[in-house]
Amino acid sequence: MKARLAAVYSNVRSLAERLRACGEHVERSAKAKVGALFARFVTWYEVLVWTCGVVKARCAAVWSDVRSLAKALLAYRKRVGRSANAEVSALLAGNPVACRNRYPLLHRFLHALFHRGTFARFIAWYVVLDLVVVMVEALRPHFPPTDFALPSFEEDVILYLSSYVLGAQIGLLGVISLALALVTLVAQNEEAAIDVKVYYHESMFLGIAASGVALSAVVSIQFLWPLQSLLHAAGGGTTSLFYRSVLVSAEVVWLVLNLAAVAHFISTTFGFVQRDARERLRERYTANVVVPRDLLQRVRSNLYAAAGGATRSDGAKAFLGFGFGFDSGLARQVELEDDFRARSAVVDLRSGLLTWVVARWSKRCGAAPAGTTMTSVGPTLWFAPLLDQPLEGRIVWCRRSGGVPLTAFERWILRRAFVIRRSRID
């Protein structure tokens, strides 16, 4: 009996030890699994925090670029030419000689209409007006009728007005030709080629003659009313003479402007044949044309050159150069190269866009690894063309020395920053 009890006790004790060992094993396994899960959680949390930080930094950089680009786009109209015009206007406003010789208001109005006017331009303006009137007449039947009748001339009155306009304009052309012959004789006798140039500018002869010939051609063609006839032949339009009356009224207004311009032309012509009046014409031409043109050219060149120099962005320093530095051996990397098939020139610079590109590029250069910048002055951009300098053929007009390459978007913005147009330089 005692032996059996000892055996049972021994079995219970061994079972208890096994249970304790099993519990310890389960506890250790649970702790290991919990620890592994916690470690994995900590790892994923760190990854998530790192990802959020990267995304946040990237979003902040993109937002900064968007804000700076928005400011640059707001300053899109900020150009070297506009700044130069403002400075020249301020300089001339305080000049007593320029103020004394300033053109009268009527002269400036006629100058704006006729100075750059050509035969094709005057014809184009009238064709646009005629097309607008024809479109309005074509769309009029699609709208409900009005309670009042549109005012218009009688058909005979329209015909008479057109005839009178044509006759008066042909007479004005005859007066212009006689006055021009008189001036030509005076100029040949005195060998005053420069005075003739001043006379052409002050009298606006070319624009007035082109306007007169254009009006004569328009009135001659409008006797047939070609566009209105086509509209009526197509089954459109109305029977009202209001639209023809509008065009005839425009021709009458055109004739009145030509009369005012011819009056100015005759006044200038009779003044030109007198020596004292020619002196006043020279002085007024110099004060209103020669001096402002020379000042504008000088100020534009200085402002364009002043756009270069050293710039800083977030501690990074970059240098800009215009029209020089290509033979120094430093600027090796080509950034912008274009093929100018037609002779072109840089006529203006949008400084706001250029500043944005340079600041963005300078910031990226500062964040680049050490040793990227190979020059002593820092990363450098060289722009080859000067203002109004002819560009023809394949030309590399932007090079980089040191720093990181420009992105495709930055190159695209740079091409919009430089206003390049077809050159008129002979």
Secondary structure as the mmCIF struct_conf table of DSSP 4:
data_model
#
loop_
_struct_conf.conf_type_id
_struct_conf.id
_struct_conf.beg_label_comp_id
_struct_conf.beg_label_asym_id
_struct_conf.beg_label_seq_id
_struct_conf.end_label_comp_id
_struct_conf.end_label_asym_id
_struct_conf.end_label_seq_id
HELX_RH_AL_P HELX_RH_AL_P1 LYS A 2 LEU A 74
TURN_TY1_P TURN_TY1_P1 ALA A 75 ARG A 77
STRN STRN1 ARG A 79 ARG A 79
HELX_RH_AL_P HELX_RH_AL_P2 VAL A 80 ALA A 93
TURN_TY1_P TURN_TY1_P2 GLY A 94 GLY A 94
HELX_RH_AL_P HELX_RH_AL_P3 PRO A 96 ARG A 100
TURN_TY1_P TURN_TY1_P3 ASN A 101 ASN A 101
HELX_LH_PP_P HELX_LH_PP_P1 ARG A 102 PRO A 104
HELX_RH_AL_P HELX_RH_AL_P4 LEU A 105 PHE A 114
TURN_TY1_P TURN_TY1_P4 HIS A 115 ARG A 116
HELX_RH_AL_P HELX_RH_AL_P5 PHE A 119 LEU A 139
HELX_RH_3T_P HELX_RH_3T_P1 ARG A 140 HIS A 142
BEND BEND1 PHE A 143 PHE A 143
HELX_LH_PP_P HELX_LH_PP_P2 PRO A 144 THR A 146
BEND BEND2 ASP A 147 PHE A 148
HELX_LH_PP_P HELX_LH_PP_P3 ALA A 149 PRO A 151
HELX_RH_AL_P HELX_RH_AL_P6 GLU A 155 GLU A 190
TURN_TY1_P TURN_TY1_P5 GLU A 191 GLU A 191
HELX_RH_AL_P HELX_RH_AL_P7 ALA A 193 SER A 203
TURN_TY1_P TURN_TY1_P6 MET A 204 MET A 204
HELX_RH_AL_P HELX_RH_AL_P8 PHE A 205 GLN A 222
TURN_TY1_P TURN_TY1_P7 PHE A 223 PHE A 223
BEND BEND3 LEU A 224 LEU A 224
HELX_RH_AL_P HELX_RH_AL_P9 PRO A 226 ALA A 233
TURN_TY1_P TURN_TY1_P8 ALA A 234 GLY A 235
BEND BEND4 GLY A 237 GLY A 237
BEND BEND5 THR A 239 THR A 239
BEND BEND6 LEU A 241 LEU A 241
HELX_RH_AL_P HELX_RH_AL_P10 PHE A 242 PHE A 272
TURN_TY1_P TURN_TY1_P9 VAL A 273 VAL A 273
BEND BEND7 GLN A 274 GLN A 274
HELX_RH_AL_P HELX_RH_AL_P11 ARG A 275 TYR A 285
HELX_RH_PI_P HELX_RH_PI_P1 THR A 286 VAL A 290
HELX_RH_AL_P HELX_RH_AL_P12 VAL A 291 ALA A 306
TURN_TY1_P TURN_TY1_P10 ALA A 307 ALA A 307
STRN STRN2 GLY A 309 SER A 313
TURN_TY1_P TURN_TY1_P11 ASP A 314 GLY A 315
STRN STRN3 ALA A 316 PHE A 322
BEND BEND8 GLY A 323 GLY A 323
HELX_RH_3T_P HELX_RH_3T_P2 PHE A 326 SER A 328
BEND BEND9 GLY A 329 GLY A 329
STRN STRN4 GLN A 333 LEU A 349
STRN STRN5 ARG A 350 ARG A 350
HELX_RH_AL_P HELX_RH_AL_P13 SER A 351 ALA A 367
BEND BEND10 ALA A 368 ALA A 368
HELX_LH_PP_P HELX_LH_PP_P4 PRO A 369 PRO A 369
TURN_TY1_P TURN_TY1_P12 ALA A 370 GLY A 371
BEND BEND11 THR A 375 THR A 375
TURN_TY1_P TURN_TY1_P13 SER A 376 VAL A 377
BEND BEND12 PRO A 379 PRO A 379
STRN STRN6 THR A 380 PHE A 383
HELX_LH_PP_P HELX_LH_PP_P5 PRO A 385 LEU A 386
STRN STRN7 LEU A 387 LEU A 387
TURN_TY1_P TURN_TY1_P14 ASP A 388 ASP A 388
STRN STRN8 PRO A 390 SER A 401
BEND BEND13 GLY A 402 GLY A 403
HELX_LH_PP_P HELX_LH_PP_P6 VAL A 404 THR A 407
HELX_RH_AL_P HELX_RH_AL_P14 ALA A 408 ALA A 417
STRN STRN9 PHE A 418 ARG A 422
#
